[in-house]
Amino acid sequence: MSIQDMIKGKKEWRAHMARVKALPQDYQIVYKELQRYLFKVGPVELTEGTGLLSGIIDLFEEGAASGKGVLEVTGSDVAAFCDDLIKDSKTYADIFQESVVRESRKALKRDTDRTK
């Protein structure tokens, strides 16, 4: 990653966070919790720009503009809302699990080959 890319990414992130700060307080609180949750769960595309997070802000901006409370937009179970957003996304945990399974199979195959 070049310095230009890093600068561009930082500018995009600042603009993104400015959109968050423009939301009503209850939306900001829920957004930050969503963001924290998504960073822990780690969907792979989360690190590829701010597409998913920007989509959440778009949804929140629409909800706020129409006078809805944030829980009217997300539902009362915010974690379930997040899980539904990323249900078809590959996570870093998935990638790690796949690598563990792959390495285990290799080790088993080596052991099987040695015993023959």
FIPA-256949 format. One line per 5 residues: number of its first residue (from 0); for each residue x negated, y, z negated of N, C-alpha, C, O. Coordinates in nm, 4 decimals. Each point is the difference from the previous one (the first is absolute). Layout:
NUM = X Y Z X Y Z X Y Z X Y Z; ... $
***
This chain:
0 = -0.0849 -0.1176 0.0000 0.0849 0.1176 0.0000 -0.0894 0.1238 0.0000 -0.0896 0.0137 -0.0833; 0.1154 0.0748 0.1770 -0.0821 0.1202 0.0115 0.0478 0.1067 -0.1000 0.1079 -0.0100 -0.0584; -0.1899 0.1089 0.0420 0.0350 0.1108 -0.0893 0.1243 0.0709 0.0520 0.0851 0.0423 -0.0781; -0.0748 -0.0294 0.2095 0.1180 0.0648 0.0603 0.1278 -0.0768 -0.0363 0.1026 0.0601 -0.0320; -0.1105 -0.1936 0.0375 0.1155 -0.0826 -0.0356 0.0369 0.0177 -0.1472 0.1177 0.0056 -0.0356 $
5 = -0.2194 0.0029 -0.0484 0.0248 0.0184 -0.1429 0.0663 0.1355 -0.0264 0.0930 0.0096 -0.0800; -0.1410 0.0935 0.1468 0.0576 0.1340 -0.0163 0.1440 0.0009 0.0492 0.0885 0.0547 -0.0657; -0.0658 -0.1154 0.1809 0.1357 -0.0074 0.0548 0.0928 -0.0756 -0.0952 0.1129 0.0424 -0.0248; -0.1617 -0.1545 -0.0282 0.0790 -0.0787 -0.0939 0.0330 0.0772 -0.1263 0.1106 -0.0103 -0.0530; -0.2058 0.0870 0.0056 0.0217 0.0796 -0.1209 0.1038 0.1092 0.0260 0.0851 0.0262 -0.0850 $
10 = -0.0918 0.0372 0.2016 0.0984 0.1028 0.0357 0.1395 -0.0606 0.0100 0.0976 0.0583 -0.0471; -0.0892 -0.1766 0.1093 0.1293 -0.0672 0.0130 0.0561 -0.0358 -0.1374 0.1195 0.0163 -0.0249; -0.2062 -0.0651 -0.0643 0.0448 -0.0355 -0.1345 0.0486 0.1228 -0.0766 0.1010 -0.0062 -0.0701; -0.1723 0.1171 0.0834 0.0429 0.1232 -0.0686 0.1353 0.0476 0.0523 0.0853 0.0431 -0.0776; -0.0658 -0.0509 0.2089 0.1290 0.0382 0.0580 0.1097 -0.0942 -0.0483 0.1119 0.0428 -0.0284 $
15 = -0.1442 -0.1687 0.0197 0.0928 -0.1006 -0.0490 0.0418 0.0318 -0.1444 0.1185 -0.0008 -0.0330; -0.2163 0.0283 -0.0507 0.0289 0.0299 -0.1408 0.0735 0.1334 -0.0155 0.0762 0.0171 -0.0952; -0.0974 0.0770 0.1865 0.0753 0.1257 -0.0033 0.1485 -0.0273 0.0249 0.0864 0.0639 -0.0599; -0.0577 -0.1588 0.1482 0.1401 -0.0391 0.0236 0.0611 -0.0596 -0.1261 0.1160 0.0258 -0.0323; -0.1951 -0.1058 -0.0388 0.0487 -0.0600 -0.1248 0.0310 0.1094 -0.1011 0.1041 -0.0034 -0.0655 $
20 = -0.1938 0.1001 0.0526 0.0185 0.1076 -0.0981 0.1185 0.0895 0.0335 0.0517 0.0695 -0.0874; -0.0082 -0.0705 0.2131 0.1150 0.0806 0.0408 0.1331 -0.0697 -0.0332 0.1063 0.0618 0.0070; -0.1131 -0.1893 -0.0426 0.1210 -0.0743 -0.0356 0.0497 0.0414 -0.1381 -0.0779 0.0504 -0.0809; 0.2073 -0.0710 0.0527 0.0495 0.0241 -0.1361 -0.0754 -0.0878 -0.1010 -0.0550 -0.1041 0.0360; 0.0532 0.1466 -0.1598 -0.0787 -0.0664 -0.1047 0.0312 -0.1497 -0.0133 -0.0919 -0.0813 -0.0109 $
25 = 0.2210 0.0443 0.0117 0.0325 -0.1423 -0.0152 -0.0527 -0.0824 0.1173 -0.0424 -0.1140 -0.0189; 0.0444 0.1690 0.1371 -0.0548 -0.0684 0.1167 -0.1521 -0.0142 -0.0123 -0.0562 -0.1034 0.0362; -0.0094 0.2070 -0.0871 -0.1454 -0.0062 -0.0174 -0.0388 -0.1113 -0.0968 -0.0944 -0.0751 0.0245; 0.1680 0.0655 -0.1337 -0.0301 -0.1025 -0.1010 0.0143 -0.1393 0.0605 -0.0882 -0.0844 -0.0159; 0.1984 0.0604 0.0849 0.0234 -0.1316 0.0603 -0.1019 -0.0267 0.1102 -0.0493 -0.1122 0.0122 $
30 = 0.0167 0.2138 0.0686 -0.1003 -0.0184 0.1047 -0.1333 -0.0437 -0.0601 -0.0627 -0.0938 0.0493; 0.0198 0.1606 -0.1545 -0.1287 -0.0342 -0.0614 0.0008 -0.1418 -0.0559 -0.1013 -0.0696 0.0071; 0.2137 0.0262 -0.0622 0.0105 -0.1377 -0.0473 -0.0031 -0.0985 0.1164 -0.0646 -0.1045 -0.0081; 0.1344 0.1381 0.1164 -0.0037 -0.0839 0.1207 -0.1431 -0.0110 0.0521 -0.0477 -0.1084 0.0337; -0.0180 0.2211 -0.0281 -0.1376 0.0039 0.0502 -0.0907 -0.0862 -0.0884 -0.0802 -0.0781 0.0513 $
35 = 0.0924 0.0916 -0.1822 -0.0811 -0.0781 -0.0933 0.0259 -0.1500 0.0207 -0.0934 -0.0801 0.0041; 0.2196 0.0441 0.0087 0.0384 -0.1393 0.0213 -0.0585 -0.0529 0.1307 -0.0567 -0.1092 0.0038; 0.0708 0.1868 0.1024 -0.0499 -0.0435 0.1302 -0.1524 -0.0117 0.0009 -0.0545 -0.0892 0.0649; -0.0148 0.1783 -0.1362 -0.1454 -0.0097 -0.0062 -0.0427 -0.1257 -0.0755 -0.1035 -0.0587 0.0318; 0.1819 0.0166 -0.1312 -0.0324 -0.1230 -0.0733 0.0271 -0.1232 0.0848 -0.0822 -0.0914 0.0055 $
40 = 0.1969 0.0889 0.0601 0.0396 -0.1151 0.0802 -0.0888 -0.0115 0.1226 -0.0379 -0.1101 0.0400; 0.0054 0.2223 0.0186 -0.0975 0.0047 0.1077 0.0423 -0.0485 0.1358 -0.0686 -0.0847 0.0572; 0.1805 0.1347 -0.0006 0.0259 -0.0369 0.1386 -0.1118 0.0549 0.0889 -0.0425 0.1144 -0.0155; -0.0037 -0.1967 0.1076 -0.1159 0.0346 0.0819 0.0218 0.1296 0.0762 -0.0907 0.0829 0.0068; 0.2097 -0.0631 0.0509 0.0209 0.1204 0.0805 0.0044 0.1282 -0.0830 0.0022 0.1095 0.0563 $
45 = -0.0008 -0.1211 -0.1875 -0.0027 0.1191 -0.0841 -0.1307 0.0764 0.0178 -0.0029 0.1224 -0.0129; -0.1045 -0.1939 0.0424 -0.1296 0.0658 0.0194 -0.0181 0.0508 0.1413 -0.0995 0.0664 0.0292; 0.1927 -0.0958 0.0587 -0.0084 0.0435 0.1391 0.0835 0.1261 0.0189 0.1099 -0.0048 0.0552; -0.1631 0.1173 -0.1015 0.0765 0.1240 0.0071 0.1015 0.0044 -0.1138 -0.0111 -0.0739 -0.0978; 0.1074 0.1596 0.1119 0.1005 0.0125 -0.1060 0.1383 -0.0331 0.0538 0.0994 0.0539 -0.0487 $
50 = -0.0913 -0.1409 0.1473 0.1265 -0.0320 0.0652 0.1116 -0.0404 -0.0946 0.1073 0.0602 0.0023; -0.1303 -0.1610 -0.0855 0.1018 -0.0473 -0.0927 0.0356 0.1088 -0.1003 0.1176 0.0251 -0.0260; -0.2181 0.0385 -0.0296 0.0250 0.1052 -0.0989 0.0704 0.1197 0.0628 0.0868 0.0607 -0.0627; -0.1234 -0.0264 0.1856 0.0677 0.1103 0.0694 0.1455 -0.0346 0.0271 0.0876 0.0861 -0.0079; -0.0628 -0.2113 0.0396 0.1373 -0.0439 0.0212 0.0835 0.0137 -0.1259 0.1173 0.0370 0.0060 $
55 = -0.1778 -0.0668 -0.1202 0.0704 0.0168 -0.1279 0.0304 0.1472 -0.0233 0.1097 0.0348 -0.0438; -0.2062 0.0517 0.0728 0.0236 0.1434 -0.0176 0.1107 0.0472 0.0936 0.0860 0.0785 -0.0402; -0.0875 -0.1257 0.1647 0.1079 0.0355 0.0941 0.1358 -0.0355 -0.0594 0.0929 0.0807 0.0011; -0.0833 -0.2022 -0.0527 0.1243 -0.0464 -0.0605 0.0384 0.0863 -0.1201 0.1165 0.0363 -0.0165; -0.2135 -0.0044 -0.0657 0.0257 0.0824 -0.1180 0.0403 0.1425 0.0384 0.0881 0.0589 -0.0626 $
60 = -0.1526 -0.0041 0.1651 0.0365 0.1345 0.0451 0.1443 0.0024 0.0495 0.0745 0.0937 -0.0288; -0.0355 -0.1965 0.1028 0.1386 -0.0095 0.0476 0.0970 -0.0097 -0.1169 0.1025 0.0680 -0.0025; -0.1357 -0.1533 -0.0945 0.0852 -0.0159 -0.1177 0.0142 0.1281 -0.0787 0.1099 0.0359 -0.0421; -0.2206 0.0332 0.0219 0.0029 0.1259 -0.0748 0.0797 0.1059 0.0759 0.0767 0.0754 -0.0598; -0.0953 -0.0703 0.1912 0.0713 0.0985 0.0821 0.1507 -0.0238 -0.0021 0.0781 0.0946 0.0103 $
65 = -0.0375 -0.2197 -0.0235 0.1436 -0.0288 -0.0031 0.0563 0.0037 -0.1422 0.1175 -0.0302 -0.0213; -0.2010 0.0670 -0.0754 0.0463 0.0173 -0.1369 0.0102 -0.1287 -0.0810 0.0616 -0.0013 -0.1066; -0.1211 -0.1063 0.1559 0.0042 -0.1273 -0.0721 -0.1083 -0.0026 -0.1070 -0.1060 0.0608 0.0149; 0.1349 -0.1323 -0.1229 -0.1022 -0.0268 -0.1003 -0.0940 -0.1068 0.0534 0.0376 -0.0772 0.0881; -0.1562 0.0723 -0.1393 -0.0994 -0.0934 0.0516 0.0444 -0.1448 -0.0148 -0.0274 -0.0817 0.0879 $
70 = 0.0958 0.0479 -0.1978 0.0439 -0.1377 -0.0182 0.1170 -0.0361 0.0908 0.0291 -0.1181 0.0192; 0.0374 0.2172 0.0363 0.1008 -0.0270 0.1023 -0.0685 -0.0430 0.1299 0.0580 -0.0732 0.0802; -0.1808 0.1190 -0.0603 -0.0765 -0.0342 0.1199 -0.0679 -0.1359 -0.0165 0.0047 -0.0833 0.0905; -0.0670 0.0611 -0.2046 -0.0776 -0.1228 -0.0206 0.0811 -0.1131 -0.0612 -0.0343 -0.1171 0.0163; 0.1398 0.1508 -0.0855 0.0698 -0.0984 -0.0816 -0.0610 0.0026 -0.1389 -0.1053 0.0603 -0.0206 $
75 = 0.1700 -0.1245 -0.0742 -0.0476 0.0080 -0.1385 -0.1252 -0.0836 -0.0247 -0.0738 0.0272 -0.0947; 0.0482 -0.1277 0.1770 -0.1200 -0.0827 -0.0147 -0.1045 0.0451 0.1014 -0.0033 -0.0467 0.1138; -0.0816 0.1386 -0.1581 -0.0986 0.0613 0.0889 -0.1042 -0.1025 0.0458 -0.0461 0.0061 0.1140; 0.0089 -0.0993 -0.2005 -0.0967 -0.1037 0.0394 0.0579 -0.0873 0.1115 -0.0709 -0.0364 0.0938; 0.1985 0.0031 -0.1042 0.0644 -0.0794 0.1057 0.0034 0.0788 0.1310 -0.0166 -0.0574 0.1075 $
80 = 0.0380 0.1886 -0.1164 -0.0040 0.0870 0.1175 -0.1367 -0.0098 0.0668 -0.0091 -0.0148 0.1219; -0.0978 0.0229 -0.2022 -0.1370 -0.0123 0.0520 -0.0228 -0.1362 0.0628 -0.0529 -0.0106 0.1107; 0.0930 -0.0929 -0.1819 -0.0191 -0.1351 0.0513 0.0712 -0.0182 0.1339 -0.0514 -0.0665 0.0900; 0.1692 0.1257 -0.0777 0.0741 -0.0101 0.1251 -0.0733 0.0736 0.1129 0.0019 -0.0448 0.1146; -0.0657 0.1567 -0.1466 -0.0762 0.0751 0.1003 -0.1159 -0.0801 0.0566 -0.0316 0.0106 0.1185 $
85 = -0.0312 -0.0903 -0.2028 -0.1224 -0.0692 0.0410 0.0194 -0.1508 0.0159 -0.0975 -0.0746 0.0098; 0.2226 0.0297 -0.0071 0.0252 -0.1446 0.0009 -0.0649 -0.0718 0.1182 -0.0379 -0.1164 -0.0135; 0.0240 0.1809 0.1266 -0.0608 -0.0628 0.1167 -0.1454 0.0430 0.0203 -0.0607 -0.0314 0.1024; 0.0061 0.1021 -0.1985 -0.1368 0.0496 0.0113 -0.0983 -0.0967 -0.0634 0.0293 -0.0633 -0.1014; -0.1443 0.0532 0.1617 -0.1067 -0.0813 -0.0566 -0.0710 0.0833 -0.1072 -0.0316 0.1169 0.0222 $
90 = 0.0072 -0.1778 -0.1379 -0.0685 0.0700 -0.1085 -0.1422 -0.0527 -0.0137 -0.0349 -0.1044 0.0551; -0.0459 0.1782 -0.1292 -0.1355 -0.0458 -0.0256 0.0024 -0.1284 -0.0825 -0.0885 -0.0845 0.0138; 0.1890 0.0697 -0.0990 0.0147 -0.1246 -0.0759 0.0248 -0.1171 0.0948 -0.0535 -0.1089 -0.0213; 0.1338 0.1298 0.1255 0.0242 -0.1050 0.0993 -0.1305 -0.0390 0.0705 -0.0286 -0.1183 0.0183; -0.0481 0.2168 0.0200 -0.1265 -0.0248 0.0694 -0.0953 -0.0769 -0.0908 -0.0673 -0.0932 0.0442 $
95 = 0.0618 0.1327 -0.1711 -0.0871 -0.0692 -0.0959 0.0454 -0.1444 -0.0175 -0.0817 -0.0921 0.0007; 0.2131 0.0727 -0.0164 0.0537 -0.1354 -0.0169 -0.0327 -0.0872 0.1208 -0.0377 -0.1162 -0.0151; 0.0521 0.1720 0.1342 -0.0325 -0.0752 0.1220 -0.1469 -0.0391 0.0024 -0.0343 -0.1112 0.0403; -0.0531 0.2026 -0.0837 -0.1430 -0.0318 0.0007 -0.0334 -0.1072 -0.1035 -0.0867 -0.0840 0.0241; 0.1542 0.0860 -0.1389 -0.0224 -0.1024 -0.1027 0.0432 -0.1362 0.0528 -0.0716 -0.0988 -0.0163 $
100 = 0.1879 0.0934 0.0792 0.0499 -0.1254 0.0564 -0.0954 -0.0507 0.1084 -0.0327 -0.1186 0.0047; -0.0112 0.2091 0.0817 -0.0908 -0.0371 0.1086 -0.1311 -0.0574 -0.0565 -0.0481 -0.1032 0.0468; -0.0085 0.1704 -0.1468 -0.1256 -0.0471 -0.0602 0.0196 -0.1322 -0.0728 -0.0880 -0.0860 0.0029; 0.2018 0.0692 -0.0675 0.0287 -0.1267 -0.0685 0.0081 -0.1145 0.0997 -0.0523 -0.1086 -0.0249; 0.1176 0.1328 0.1375 0.0104 -0.1030 0.1035 -0.1370 -0.0366 0.0556 -0.0288 -0.1170 0.0250 $
105 = -0.0560 0.2191 -0.0058 -0.1356 -0.0272 0.0486 -0.0762 -0.0869 -0.0994 -0.0670 -0.0960 0.0379; 0.0786 0.1318 -0.1670 -0.0702 -0.0754 -0.1034 0.0514 -0.1436 -0.0062 -0.0792 -0.0933 -0.0132; 0.2092 0.0747 0.0225 0.0578 -0.1345 -0.0014 -0.0463 -0.0802 0.1210 -0.0302 -0.1188 -0.0114; 0.0247 0.1829 0.1255 -0.0448 -0.0681 0.1224 -0.1453 -0.0421 -0.0138 -0.0364 -0.1109 0.0392; -0.0474 0.1986 -0.0947 -0.1424 -0.0344 -0.0206 -0.0121 -0.1199 -0.0938 -0.0777 -0.0921 0.0256 $
110 = 0.1559 0.0938 -0.1355 -0.0046 -0.1109 -0.0957 0.0475 -0.1287 0.0644 -0.0572 -0.1063 -0.0243; 0.1609 0.1142 0.1061 0.0538 -0.1171 0.0685 -0.1020 -0.0537 0.0992 -0.0184 -0.1212 0.0112; -0.0480 0.2113 0.0611 -0.1003 -0.0404 0.0988 -0.1193 -0.0667 -0.0686 -0.0576 -0.0933 0.0559; 0.0194 0.1383 -0.1747 -0.1136 -0.0566 -0.0721 0.0295 -0.1411 -0.0509 -0.0890 -0.0847 -0.0072; 0.2143 0.0612 -0.0276 0.0351 -0.1303 -0.0561 0.0194 -0.1064 0.1075 0.0128 -0.1182 -0.0322 $
115 = -0.0106 0.1573 0.1566 0.0192 -0.0976 0.1094 -0.1284 -0.0687 0.0346 -0.0025 -0.0847 0.0893 $
***
